[in-house]
């Protein structure tokens, strides 16, 4: 998991936005599967939510650093 977090830090803003979009689509699909009782990996929901939070946190930190400069 730490490696995935380090990979996020090295990505550009555009790459992070693209990954965020993909994760949001996946989260939507997982919620839909959960509602219809077709969810195969319940732990994936938590993992996706945390990855979304990591990206948003990183984006906020980057924008804060850019504003400080």
N, C-alpha and C positions, 0 to 999 in steps of 0.2 A: 504494500500500500504506500509506503514511503517513496518508492521509486515512481509510482504514478503521480504522486504529489510533486516530486522534483521535475517530472516531465512537463507538468503544467507550468511551472515557473519559467521554463525555457521557451515556451511557445509565444508567438507574437499575439498581439491583441486580436488580429483578424482570425487567427487559428483558434483562440479561446472563444470568440464569438460563435464560430462555426461549431465547435465542440459543444458549447452551451445549447445551441439550437438542437443539435442531435440528441443531447441528453434530455432536453425538455420534451422532444417527440417521444423518446423512449419512455419517459416517466408517464406521459399520457397513455401510451399503449399498455404499460404495466397496470395503471389504474383501471383501464378498461378491462383487462384480463382479470384483475382481482374482482371487479364487479360482476363478471360473468362466471366466476369460479373456474377460470382456465389458467390461473397463474401457476407456472411450473417452478419458478425459483423466487420464493417470497423474499429472500435476502437481497435480491437484486434491487428491489424497491428502495431499500435503505441505502444501498451503495450508490445508486443513481442520485438520490436526494443529497447525499453527502458530497458527491462530486460536483453537483450544481452549486452547492454552498461554497465549496473550495474555489471554484472558478469565480463566483461573485465576490468572494473575499479578496481574491487576488486582483480582480479588476478594480475594486474599491481602493486597495492599497496603491495600485499603479496610478490611478487618477489623483489620489491624494499627493503622491510624490511629484506628479507632473504639475499640480497646482502650486506646490511649495517651491518649485524652481522658477 
